[in-house]
Amino acid sequence: MTGIYGIHHICIHTPDIEKSIAFYRDIMGFSILGRETCNFGEYAMMKLNDSLLELIQPNEQDQDTFGDKGSITHIGMAVQGIEDVWDDLKAKGVPLLSEKIQDDDAPMGGLRVIQLLGPSQEHLNLYEWKHPF
């Protein structure tokens, strides 16, 4: 199967990753799939049944962080055949935030990503994970 095949995760930027992990683990019942320090900050991927939640405590404030409160920063969509998805989006005239498919070695073993905006300026990140989980 090639193309977008579902929502992969919701990402929350948090000013206190320890507090957020404790809440989602101890109160909401999520388990930690992975945790690491990346070039953009502290990172944790959590899972509850088939739902994934990405928590990031960014190194710096940016347009996706709003003071000292948490904020949902993007919807992560899962894709296969990211090159074909890239070509299809460009052919359809979708405004892309990425100049090319980004290739990163972290987090969670690495990924390839396309970033774009939805019709209401919501951030959508299309991910092809190097090591699916």
C-alpha positions in Angstrom: 0.0 0.0 0.0 1.3 3.4 -1.0 0.0 6.7 0.4 -1.5 8.1 3.6 -3.1 5.4 5.6 -4.1 7.0 9.0 -3.3 9.2 11.9 -0.1 8.1 13.5 0.0 10.4 16.6 -0.9 13.7 18.1 2.0 15.9 19.3 1.9 18.0 22.5 4.6 20.6 23.3 4.9 20.8 27.1 6.9 23.0 29.4 7.5 20.1 31.8 7.9 16.7 30.2 8.2 14.9 33.6 4.9 16.2 34.7 3.3 15.3 31.3 4.7 11.8 31.3 3.5 11.2 34.8 0.0 12.4 34.0 -0.4 10.4 30.8 1.2 7.3 32.3 -0.2 7.3 35.9 -3.6 9.0 35.4 -4.5 8.2 31.8 -2.9 4.8 31.4 -0.4 5.3 28.6 2.8 3.4 28.5 6.2 4.8 27.3 7.3 3.4 24.0 10.5 5.5 23.9 12.2 8.5 25.4 15.3 10.4 24.4 16.9 13.7 24.1 17.0 15.0 20.5 18.4 18.2 18.9 14.9 19.9 19.3 14.5 18.9 23.0 13.2 16.2 25.3 11.1 13.6 23.6 8.7 10.8 24.6 6.4 8.6 22.5 3.5 7.1 24.6 0.9 4.5 23.7 -2.6 3.6 24.9 -4.1 0.7 22.9 -3.8 1.8 19.3 -3.4 5.5 20.1 0.0 7.2 20.1 0.9 10.5 21.9 4.1 12.4 21.2 5.3 14.7 24.0 8.1 17.3 23.4 9.6 19.7 25.8 11.3 22.0 23.2 14.7 23.5 23.8 13.4 26.9 22.8 10.2 28.7 22.4 9.0 28.9 18.8 5.8 29.5 16.9 4.5 26.1 18.1 4.9 26.8 21.8 2.7 29.1 23.7 4.3 30.3 27.0 4.0 27.9 29.9 1.0 25.9 28.7 0.9 22.8 26.6 -0.2 23.1 23.0 -1.1 20.6 20.3 1.4 21.3 17.6 0.6 18.9 14.8 -1.2 15.8 13.6 1.2 13.1 12.5 -0.1 11.0 9.6 1.4 7.7 8.7 2.5 7.1 5.1 4.1 4.4 3.0 5.9 5.3 -0.2 6.7 8.8 0.8 8.3 9.8 -2.5 5.0 9.0 -4.3 3.0 10.9 -1.7 5.4 13.9 -2.2 4.9 13.8 -6.0 1.1 13.5 -5.6 0.9 16.4 -3.2 3.0 18.6 -5.5 0.9 17.6 -8.5 -2.3 18.6 -6.6 -0.8 22.0 -5.8 -0.8 21.4 -2.0 1.3 24.2 -0.4 4.2 22.3 1.3 6.2 23.7 4.2 9.1 21.3 3.4 11.4 22.1 0.5 12.1 18.4 0.2 11.5 15.2 2.1 13.3 15.5 5.4 15.4 12.5 6.5 16.2 12.3 10.2 17.9 9.6 12.3 15.9 10.5 15.5 13.6 10.1 17.3 12.6 6.5 17.6 15.2 5.1 15.2 14.5 7.7 12.5 11.9 8.9 10.0 11.3 10.7 6.8 8.8 13.5 6.9 6.8 16.0 4.7 5.3 19.0 6.4 2.3 20.9 5.1 -0.6 23.1 6.2 -4.2 22.0 6.1 -7.0 24.4 4.9 -7.2 26.1 8.3 -3.5 26.5 8.7 -3.2 23.3 10.9 0.1 21.6 10.8 0.2 18.2 9.2 3.3 16.1 9.3 3.4 13.0 7.1 5.8 10.4 8.5 7.4 7.3 7.1 9.2 5.7 10.1 12.4 3.8 9.4 11.5 1.3 12.1 7.7 1.0 12.4 6.4 0.5 16.0 
